[in-house]
Amino acid sequence: MKAQLSLLSLALVTSLGSAQVGAKEALQFKDVFDFKYAKGTQLSEDGQILSFSADPYRGNAQGQVYTLNNNTLLTSVERGTRPTINKAANWVAFTQVPSLLEKETTKKKDELKNNLVLVNTNNGEQQTFNDVKDYALSDDGVWLAYRLDKKAEKADKKDSEEKDENSSEIKPDKKDKSFDLVLVNLQDKTTHTLNNVFSYAISSTGEQLLASQSYSNGADNQVVLVALNNDFATSVLIDEPGVVANKIAWQPNSNTAALLIGNYVNDDTRRRDHSLQLLQNGALSTIHSADSSWTIGKTASLKWSEDGARLYFENHPKLAAKVVAKEYKDEASLYDFDTIRDQKGLNVWHNKDAEIKPREEQQWNSTNKLRHYQAVYHVNGQHVVQLSTPNMPEVSLNTHREALLGYSDRPYLERVMYGGFYADYFSVDVKTGKQTAIVSDYPFRPSLAPNGQFAAFFQNSQVQLKDLGNNKVSTLSKAINAIFADDKHDYPSPQPGYGFAGWLNDSSQVLVYSKFDIWAFDVATQKATRLTQGKESNTQYRVIKLDKDQVGFAKDETLLLSATNLQDKQTEIAKLDLTSNKVSKVLSGKKRYDVVKKAKNADKYLFTAQTYQQFPDYYQADFSFKKPQRVTNLNPQISNFAWGEKPELISYKGFDGEDLQGVLIKPAGYKKGDKVPVVVYFYRYMSQRMYDFPKMELNHRPNFPMFTSNGYAIFLPDIRFEIGHPGKSSTQTMINATQKLIDLGIADPDKIGLQGHSWAGYQSAFMITQTDMFKAVVSGAPVSNMTSAYSGIRLKSGLARQFQYETGQSRIGKTLFEAPELYIENSPVFFADKVNTPILIMFGDKDDAVPWHEGVQYYLALRRAGKDATFLQYEGEPHHLKKFPNQVDFSVRMMEYFDHYLKGKPAAEWIKNGVPFIEE
């Protein structure tokens, strides 16, 4: 009778909901395909042109160009992606990719070619260039250079019959391909072609082009300089067999260029000799590293400072000769012990290794094999300074700074496996390369003053200031009544601070975040000034940084701030005048606001405004933000759907009595008093999503509008953990949160489901061993046995999983040997016989974060205990589903699963009987 009444009640609710929303449709899976997001957003330096690719979840992208003087769509480019706006903003270039149909039906992917579409921003006219490999536009918009994606012609510079019959070919590296380069004058349409071009670049002045021509036999290779404004007059800079310019970088605002020159004559790419050449006044000169035992490699980067005074490049110590394995060459070699052993396949794992072999291999392939170190060439002084070294291999490069933050994790590589990431940090002088120690054996990132003489860091729950001149460390925050340590940190690891906003340009003050406010500390007097008044209103202020290369703040600067109310979750935009310390809000309301871009040379800002029901379209404004104007309307179809009610915050207690919140989104057409099915989606803290527009995609998580449009409520609760007891503490918190929905008369207690992935997949798998509150669970990539997972490996990073339990997310806080009872207590597999809830487990069998057999273990334990368990093994998939068919399939199955167990719909055949293995 109870089930019949529930179904009748649900039918009534559905009927009433339909009446309320009128003709609005319930969202279907196919509708998700059409939702578009702006990708590759570009704002012209003068603030007049906006461009991006409007990418649907499934379908063909559309390039869009807007004129911001009247907020109109100037033109659209079919299948236009990766837009580029030249400095003069007279052209927008799009890479036009093949259609989705072509991609899905073409078996030989190398047959798919891209086109180039140029949009004239003055009139919207389009020009299309077919089969384009890559391209470059001059800053002034006069010149276009592009390589044709067709096999280059054989060399015709020299007649092959005249070549020495005994000469051997010098072949390019396998991945190095040359194509014919077409130069186009976009004003008079004249063209010129260079054959077999490997690399090329147009000067910032638009007057010259450098190109490296590389031929299949290497004999005719050369580097040439083309005078674009002089009938393409071409001069040869280097003409030698096998020569190649791997990188070309023009100095800003001049005709000086840096070239990374190599030669294919040596087959060993890691040990090949390269040189850094500087082109000035038509002549080449060599830039030598400060140490003659150092050299430059093929993959080294080149980057000029904006004023052109410094050239940043990478180099490395010369490598020892390659050890060549012996090979079978004759009858005797077949029985030679050394030759035989050289054919072995072996990795030796030793307890004294700094890193375990999978991590060592991953680091070798991703970083160390082609490891380079940062150096800088000072143009005026004509000298090179080495900035990073093997003992301090990393620097955070900012070409505007006089001092850089350097760091080394080399002494702590072993500790990463169980204790997390630590490093020694340094201040590195760009002029001299001098390294000054800041802090050692440290888990967080310090903040370095622009002048390199001071550094701030967080230690012992306080903000510390170090004078690098005398090594004196002072505690800045000790006497201040504010929270500087992250009070949400519930890990068995050092407590971090809330971070640093930055420094004044003159290094006289450091701006530091407390929980709510921004504080300025004077480095001379150590006096603290609170710049915002967030604590009183429960508002958290943070500086919005739109220029990642900005060094510091001017004393009279007005900063943009985000202002987030930690109680009602509204994120507004404010301004802070550093002269008066006055804060004024400029964008506010029951929405989330984000400032995303500023025009480099204009008073023009792009921002978004969003809610659960409002897509984050682009708006523009000047710095006053007084008259914002909407620019885009990417998804007008939202108004056609029964989307769901406005989210609301639900308050409840955590396991330890802490006040927590969750976001509740009721189904479309909800009437007060209705008890509805609820899907709970969670991870850790979720209430900050109160005003977020939902991700319109299908993947490992539920699509929220898909559920709220079809009769479900979605609940996103905050979860708090107890160190040593993450399973029980998260379970009790979840029970408290869900019970609140039941007490409010919103959730039907017989129709509540859980869905979580990864860490939340673990939690959901554990929770059903402790409570029968939930009627169905979908658990993605869960750890089920902490005793086995403890000594597993994260395949993507190569790291041992031990750190996750001792100091990280799993929050045990002790080794397996110190507290085996805690590992067992928190492992669902040991309590599989207590489960009474149907569970759907999902894993990719190439999961690179969680060993996928963790899912197999839980499934087998549940199966042995006679429980209702289904396991979805997606073949070839990593931790998150990447293949579109699998994303769609899992989303459909998730809905079918909840529809059956929470709504009482007939079970799909796979739920009832599974799917037999059949190999066609």
N, C-alpha and C positions, 0 to 999 in steps of 0.2 A: 504493500500500500504506500510505504514511504517513497519508494522509487517511482511509482505511478504519479504521486502528487508532485514529486520533483520535476518529472518530465512535463506534466501539465503546467506547472508554474513556469518552467522555462519557455514553453510554447507561448504562454501569455506574455512573458517578458519580451520575447522576440517580436510578438505582434505589436505590443505597445511601442517597442523601440522603433519598429518600422513606421508606425504611424507618426512618431515624433519627427523622424528625419525625412519624412516625406518621400520624395523620389530619389533620394541619395542612395547610392549603391554600396553594398558590402564589398570591401576590397578583396580581390582575388589574386592568386599568385602571378598571373600574367600581367596584372596591372603594375606590379613592382618593376617589371622590365622597363617601363616607360619613364621612370623618374630620373631626372638629369641632375648632375652635379657639375659645377665649374671646376675644371682642372687646368693647371698650367697658367693661372691668371697672371696677366701682364698689365701694368699701368705705365703709360708713357712718361718719360722724364718731365715733360711739360704739363702732365696731368690732363691732357685733352682726349686721350684714346685709352679705352679699356678693351682688352681682348682676352678670350679664354676659349677652351674647348668644352662645349656642353655635352658631357658624356652620359648616355643613358646606362642603366644597369645592364641592359641587354639590347644591343642595337648598334647603329652607326652614329659616331660622334658628329657634332656639328660645330664648326668653328664660328665664333661670333665676334663682331667688331662693333663697339659702341662709341659714339661721339658724346663726350660728357658736357659739351656746351649746351646740349638740348636733351641729353639722356635718351637718345634714339638709337635703335639698332641700325647701323649703317649697312651691314651686309652679313650674310651667312655663307659659310663655305662647307659644302657637303663633305663629310668625313675629314674635316679639318682638325688636326691635333697639334700639340706642342707649338703654340704661337710664339713669335718673336717680333718685337717692335724695335726698329732701329732708332738710334739716338735722335734723329731729326723727326721721328714719328710720322714720316710721310708714307711708310710702308709697314704692313703687317704681313709676316710670312707664316704660312701654315704648311705642315707636312700632311699631305692628303694620303691617307692609308687606304688599302683595298677594303672593299665592303665586307661586312660580316659574312655574307654568303660565300664570297670568294675565299675568305680565310678558313671557313669550315669545310669547304668542298675541294680545295686545292691540296693535293697530296704532297707535291714538291714545293715546300715553302719558299725555296729560293726563286721560284717563278713569280712570287708576289713582289711587285715593285711599288714604291711610293712615288707620288708626284709632289711638286712644289706649287703652291698657290700664293701669289702675291696680291694683296689687297691695297689699292691706292686709297689712303685715308682722306684724300680731298674729295673724291667722288664715288668711292665704293667699287670702282671697276676692278675686275679680277683678271689676272694673267696666270695661265697654267703652264708649267714646264713638266713634261712627262719623264718618268723613269729617273728620278733624282736620288742619288745616294746621300748627299749632304750638301750644304750650301753656306754661304756667308753673304751678308749685306753690308755695304759700307755705311759708316755712321751718317754720312750726308744723304744717303739714299740714291746716289747716282749709279753705283755699281752693284751688280749681282755676280757672284761666282758660284757655280754648282758643278758637281761631278755627276756625269751620266752613269747610271747603274747598268752599264753594259760592259762586256769584256773589252778591255783596252786593246788597241791595235799593237802589232809588233813594232819594235823600234825601226824607224826609217832614217835615223840620223846618219847612220853609217851603213854602207852596203855590207851585208853579212859575208859576201864573197871575199871582201878585202881583209877579214879578220884572220888572225893567226890560227891556223888549223889546230895548233896544240893548246890554245887557250881554253881554260875550263870556265864553265858558267858559274856566276855568283848569284845564287837564287835568293829572292827575298824570303823572309820568314813566312810560314804558312798562312798566318792570319793577316799579313800585310798585303792588301790589295790596292792596285792602282787603277784609276779610271780616267777617262778623258775629262778635262776641266773646261767648262764653257764660261767665258767672261761676257757679260752683257752690260752695255751702257743703257740704263733704263730711261734715259732722256731721248737719245737719238736712235735707239734699238740696234746699234752696231754690235757685232759679236766677234769674238776671237776664241780660238780653241788651242789648249795645250794638251798634248797627249801624255798618257801614262803618269798621271799625277797621284802621288801618295798623300802628301800633306800640302796645305796652302793656307794663307791668311792675308786679308786686306789690311793695309795700314790704317791707323786711326784717322789720318788726314784724308784718306780716300785717294791718295795719289799713286800708291804702289801696291804690288802684290808679290809675295814670296811664294815659291812653289818648289816642291821636291819631286822630280820626275824619276820614277823607278821602273826599270824594264825587266822582263822575265829572265834575261841572261845576265843582267847587272852591268854589262860592259858600257852602256850608254847613260848610266845614271848621272844626274846633275842637279844642282840647286840653282834656280834662276830668279832674277828680279825683273818684274814687268812694270814698265812705266805706263800706268793706265791712261794718263792724259797726254801721252805722246805716241799715239797710234800703236799702242801695245809694244813699244820698243823693248826688246828682251836682252838682258845681259846675263852671262853665265858667271855665277859666283864661285861655284865649286864644280869641277868636272873630273871625276875619277871613278873607276869601276867600283860598283857596290855602294857608293855613297848614298845616304838617305838622311833627311831632316825629320826626326821623329816628332819634334815639337817646334812650333813657331809662335813667338809672342811679341807683338809690336808694343813699343813703349807708348803710353797715352800721349796724344797730342804732338807726336813727332814722327819722323821717318827712321827712327832707331828701332832695331829689333834684336831679339835674342833667339838663337837657333840651337837646338840640341842635335848635334851631328853625330851619326854613327856610320858603320860600314858593315855590309853583309858578308864581308870576306871571312869573318870568324863565325862559325856555325854555333858556337856556344853563346847564346844570347845573354846569359848572366855575366860572362867574363869579357864580352865584347868592349873594345875601347870606344868611348864616346867623348865628345868635347863640347864645351859650351862656347858658342861663338857669338860675338856682338857685332852687328852690322851698323856702322856709323859712316855717314857721308859716302855710301857706296862701297866701303871697304870693310873687310872682316878682320877681327882680332879675337884672340882666345882668352877666355876668363879661366884662370887656374884656381883650383881649390887651395885653401890656406895650407893644407898639408899635401905634399907631393905623393904620399902613399894612398891618397884618396882619388876616386874616379867618379864618373857619372854613368848612370845606367839608362837603358832605353825608356823605362817608364817614369823617369823623374819628371816632376812638375816644374813649370816656369810660371811666375806670377810677378807682375810689376806693382809697385806701390802706385797709388793714384796720382801722385805728383811726378812719377817717373824717376825719382831719385834713387830708388832701390830696386834691385831685381832679386826676388826670392827664388831659389832653386834648391834642388835636392841632389845629394851625392852619397857616397858610401865608401868605406875602405876597400881597397882592391882585394879580390878574392884569391885564395890559394888555388893552385892548379887543380883541375878536376881529376878525381881519382877514377880511372877507367877500369871497369870490370873486365876480367879476362873472358874471352869467348872461345868457343870450340872452333879450331881452325884446321886441325889435322888429326890423324889417328891418335897420336900421342896425347893430344889435349883432352881427348875423350876420357882418359884415365888419370889425368892430372888432378890431384886432390884440390889444389887451390882454384883451378879453373872450374871444377865441379861446384865447389862451395860458393863461387861468385855468382852462380845461377840461383842461389837460394832466394826464398821470399820470407823475410823474417823481420819482426820488430822485437827488440829486447826491452821489456818493462823492468825497471830497477827501482828499488825503494829509495835510492838517492836522487832519482830524476826530479828536477824542479817541477815538471809537469807530467801528468800521465800521457801515454802515447797518443790517444785520440785528440787531446788538447794540443799537444805538441805538433801533431800532423795538421790540425785545423789552423793553428797559428802560423805554421810554416807556409801552407798554401795560400792563406789569406794575407799574410803580412811579412813574415820573415824571409821568405824565399827571394822576394824582390825589395827587401827592406832598404829604405833611403832615409837620409837624415837632412834636416833643414839647414840651409846656409843662406847667406845674403851677400850680394855684391853691391857695394856702395859706389854709385856711378861717379860722383864728383871726386871721391878719394881714391877711386880705382883700386879698391882692395876688397877681399872676401873675408867674411867673418863666419865661423862655424857656430851655429846656434844649438844644434842637438848633436849628441854623440852616442856611441853604444852604451855608455854608462848612464846617460840621460836621454833616451831615444825620442821622447815626445815633447813638442811645444805646441801650444795653442796659437796658431798663426793669425795675426791681425796686422795687416800691412800698414795700418795707421799708428801703431803703438811703438814707443821707444823701448819698452820692456815687455817681455813675453813670459807667460807662465809655462814653465817646463816641469816635466814629471817623469818618474821612473817607477815601474812596478816590479822591476827585475828581482829585487831582494825578497819579494813576497809572492812569487809565482806559485809556490807550493801551498801557501795559505789560502789562495783563492779557492782551492778544492773544498775547504771546510769552513773558512772564516770570512769569505767575501773579498772584495777588492780593496787593496791598500796600496799606497804609493808614497814616495818621497817627492816633495814639491820644491821648485826653485824659481827665483826671479832671474831671467836671462836678459842681459843688456844687448840690445840690437847693435849698438856701435862697436862693442868690444867682445861680445860673446861670453862675458864673465857670468858665471852661475853662482847665485847666492842662495843658500838654503833657507827655506821658509819653515817647513815642518816635515818631520819624518814619520814613517809608519802610520799614515793618516788615511782614514776611510772616506773623507769628503774633499770637495774641491775648494781651496782657498780663493780669496778675491785679492788680486794684485792691483796696487795703485798704479795710475798711468806713468808716474815717474820711476816706478820700480823700487822705491825706497821703503814702502810700507806694504804690509799684507794683513788681511783680516781672515780669521778662521774661527770655527766653532769647536769648543772643547770643554768638557766638564760642565755641560749645560749652560755655558756662557760664551759671549762673543769676545774673542781675543784679538789684540792688535800687536803686531810685531814690527819694531823698527829694525829694518834690515841693516842699518848702519852700525848699530851697537848690539844687535841681537836681543834687545830688551823686549819682553812680552808683558803686556798690560791687559788686565781684564776690564772690559768696557761696560759690561751690562750688569755687574754684580749688585749694584745699589739701586737698580731701576725696577720699579714695580710693573713688570711686563713679562709676558711669556715668550722667551726666545727659543726654547726647545720644543720641537714638534710634539705636542701632547697627544697626537693620534698615533704615535709610533708604538706599535705593540709587537715588536720583533725582539728576539734575543740577541740584539746587536747594539752598538753604540747609538745613542739618540742623536739624530741630526738637528740642526737648527732650521729656522724657516728661510734662511738664505740671505743673499745680498742683492740690493738693487743696483749698486755700482758706486762710482766715485765722482767727485767733482774733478773737472779737468786739471786743476792745479794740485790735485792730490791732498788737499787740505782737509777734506771730510770724506768719510765713508758712509753710505746710506745702507741701513740694515733693516731687515724685516723682523718684527715681532709677530705674534699670532694675528694681531689686528692691524698694526700700524707700521709706518715707515719712520725710522729714527736716523738722525744725522749725528755722527760722532766726530768731533774735531780731533785730529790726530795730535795737535800740539797741546791742547788743554785737556783733552779727553772728556770734554763737556758734551752731554747728550741733549739733543733737541728733538722733541716729538713733532714731526711734520704733519701728521694727520690725527684725527680724533675718532678713530674707528672703534676703540674699545667700548666707548659709551653707547654706541648704536649697534654693537655686535657686527660691525662691518670690517671686512678684511681688504686693505688697500695694497695694491701692487702696481709697480711701474710697467707700462706697456712699452716694449722695446721693438721698434719697427726697423731700425737699422742695426743689423747684427755686427757691423764693423764700428759702431760708435764707441769711442774710447771712454768718454766721461761726459758729465753734465756741466753746462755753464752755470755760474753762480746766479745769474739772473734768468735762467731758463724756466719755462713753464712745461711741466711734464704731464703726459697723459697717464691716467691711472685706471685700472679696473677696480671697481668697488663692489665686492660681493658680500651681501648680507648672509651671514652664516646660519641665521634662523629661517628666513623665508626663501633663501637661495637666489634672490634676484642679483644679476650681475649688471651693474651700470657702468657708465664711463664718466670719469671726473678729471679735473685738471688741478695740478698743484703748482702754485707760483712759488718758486724757491726764494724769491726776494721777500715776500710777505708771509710765506707759509700758509697762504689762504688756499682752501680746497673748495672747488665749486663743481657740482655735478652738471654734466652737459647732456647726457642721454640717460633717461631713466624711465621706469615703467615696469610692468609685470612681464618682462621679457629677459632674454639674455642678449647682451650686446658685445660684439667683438670688433675692434679696429684691426683691420688686416693688412692695409697697405697705405703708404704715403708716396706721393709723387716726389721724385728726387729733387726737382728744381721748381716746385710749385706748391702753393698752399691748397693741396687737394688730398683728401683722405677717403679711403674706402672702408666701409664697415658693414656688418651684417646685424640683423635683428631677427631673433627666432623664438618660437615657443614650440610646444608639442604639435600645435596645429598650424604653425606658420613656418614655411621654409626659409632658411637663411639666405635670402636674396641680397644682392649688393645695393648699398646706398652710398651716395657721395655727399661730402660736406667740406667746408673749409674748417680752419682750426677753431672757429667759434662754435661750430656744430649747431648753430641756431636755426638754420634752414636746411635740414637734410632733405635730399631728393632721392627717390627710389630710381634705380637704374634698370634692374632686371626683374623678370617674372618667369622663372624657369619652369615652374611646375603649376600652372593654373588649374590643372585637373584635380588638385586636392579638393576643391570645392564640390566635386562630383561625388565624393565618397563620404559614407558615414564613418568618420575618422576616429571617434572616441571623444569622451568628455575631457574638459580641462583637467590636467593633473592637480592633485592636492597632496599636501604633506600629512603623513600620519605619524604621530609620536608614540613611542613605546620605550621600554627599558631593555638595556642589554643584559647579558648574563650576570654582570656585577652591579646592576642597578643604574648604570650610566644612561643618561637621556640620549636616545637615538631617534632617527627619523627614517621614513621611507616614502617613496613616491608612489601614489596610487592613481592609476588611470582607469576610470570606469568605462564600461562599454558604451558605444554610441546609443543614445536614446535611453540611458539609464534613468529609472524613476526611484525616488527615495523609498526605501523599504524593500527594494528588490534584493534578493540574495542570489548572487551570480557565481559562475565558475571563475576561478582565479588561477592564473599562471604566475608563479613567483620566479623572477629572474634576478640573480644576485652574483656578487663576487666578493667585494669588500665594502667600501663606501660607495653608495649609489645615489644618495639624495641630492647630490650636486647636479644631477641630470633633470631637475625639476622643470627647467625651461628649455631643455634641449629638444630640437627637432629630431625625430627618430631616424636612424639609418635605414634608408630604403634599399635594402639589399637582402639577399637570401644567403645565409651561411650557417655557422655553428650556433648562432643565438636566435631566439625568436624575433620575427619582425613584429614589433609592437602593434602598429596599426592593423596588421593582418588579424591579430587576435581581438583587439578592441573593436574592430569593425564587424567582427563575427561573434559577438556575444560574450566575450571574455573580459574580465578585468586583468590588468597587468600590475604587478606589485614589485617595486624595486627597493628592498630594504637595506639599510646599513647593517653591517655585521662587525662585531667586535670579538677579539680572540684573547684567550688566556694562554700565556707561554707555558708549554708543557701539556696543555689540554685543549688544543685547537678544535678537535672534534666535538667534545662535549660543550665547550663554551659557545661555539658557533651554532650548535643545535639548540641550546637553550635560548640564545638570542633569536633564532629563527622561530621557535615556538612562541616566544613572547610577541614577536612582530605579527605573526599570522593570527594568533589568538585575538589580537587587537582588531583585525578585520572582521573576525567572527563576532566579537563583542559589539562592534559598531553595526552589526546587522547587514554587512555588505557581502561578505564571503559565505557561500554555502559550504558548511563544514564538510560535506561529503563530496565536494568538487574542487579541491585545491591540489594543484600540481606544482612540482619544482622543476626548474631547468637551470643547469649550470654547466660550465665548460672549464676544463683544466683545474685550477684551484677550487673553483666552485663546483666542478664535476666531482672532485674528491669530497667536498662538504656534503653535497646532495647524496652521494653514495653512502657516506657515513651516517647522515641524519636518519635514514630509514632503518638503520640498525637500532636506533634509540627511540623512535616514535612512529606511531601509525597515523599521525595527523594528516599526512599527505597521501593522496589516492593514486598518484602516478608520478614517476620521476623520469626525466630524460637527462642522463649524465654523460657529458662529453669528455673524453680523455682523462678519466680519473685515476689517481694513484689509489690502489686498494690495499696494498701491503707495504707499509713503511719499512718493514724489515728487509724486504728485497729491493725496494726502490732506493733505500739509503745508499747502497753501493752500486747503483746503476749509473749510467752516463747520459748526459744530455748530448745527443748526437750532433746537433747543429753547432754547438760551441765547443764540444769535446770535453766539457767540464764534468768532473765527478759530481753526483747529485748530493753529496754529503753536506755541502754548505747550506742547501735548502732546509735541512732539518736542524743543523746545529745553530745557524745564525740567521736563516732566511725565512721564506714564506711559510714553510711548514711548522715553524715555531716550536719545535721540541726543546731546543736549547741545550741538549746534551748529546753525547755520542751514543751510538747503539749499545756500546759496551757499558757505558755508565748507567743507562736507564732503559734496558730492553723492555721493561714493563710499560713505559710510555709509548714506545713504538707499537707495541701490541694493542694497547688501549685505544690508540688513534687509527687503527687499521680496520676498515670495514670487513675485510675478508675473514677476520677471526670471529665475526659476529653475523655471518651470512645466514645462520639458522634463525636469527631473530627477525629477519626481514619479512614483512607481510605486505609490502607495497610493490606493485608491478614496476619494473624498471627497464628502461631502454638504454643500453650502453652503446656509445659510438666512439670509434677510434679509426684513425688512419694508420695503416700498417707500415708507414714510413715516418711515424711520429718522431720528430727530432728534438722533443722536449721531455715527453713522458714515455717510458718504454711501453709499447702498446700491449705487451703481455700482462701489464698491470690490469688491463681490462679483461683479458682472457682469464686471469686468475680469479677475478671476482665473478665472472660469468660461470666458470666451472664450479666454484664454491656454491653459488646460488643454485645452479643446476643440480648439484649433488644433494643439496638440502631440499630439493623439490619446489623451488620458488619460481615465480613468474618473472623470468628474465629473458630478454632478447638482446642479442649483440649484433651491431652493425659494423662490419669491417670494410672500410673504404680502401680499395687497393691503390697503392702508390701515393697515398695522401700523407702530408706532414701533420703537424699539430693542429693547424686550422685548415679546413677544406679549401683547396685552391681551384679545383676543376669545376667549371660551371655546372655540368650535369649532376655532379655529386652534391653541390650546394643546393640545387633545386630539389634533388631527390630527398635529401635529409630534411629540408624544410617541409616538404609535403608529408613525409613520414612522421615528423614531429607533430604536425597538426592532426594527422589521422590518429596518432596515439592518444593525444589529449582529448580529441573529439570522442573517442571510444570510452576512455576511462573517466572523463570528467563530464561529458554530455550524454553519455549513454548511446551514442550512435553505433550502428553495427560495425563490428571489427573488420578491418581490411583483412584479406586472406593472409597476408604476411604476418599479421598480428596473431591470427588464430593458429596457423599451421606452418609458418616460416616459409622459406623459399628453397627448394631442393637445388643442389649443385648439378648443373648440366653443362657440359662443355660441347658446344656445337661443332 
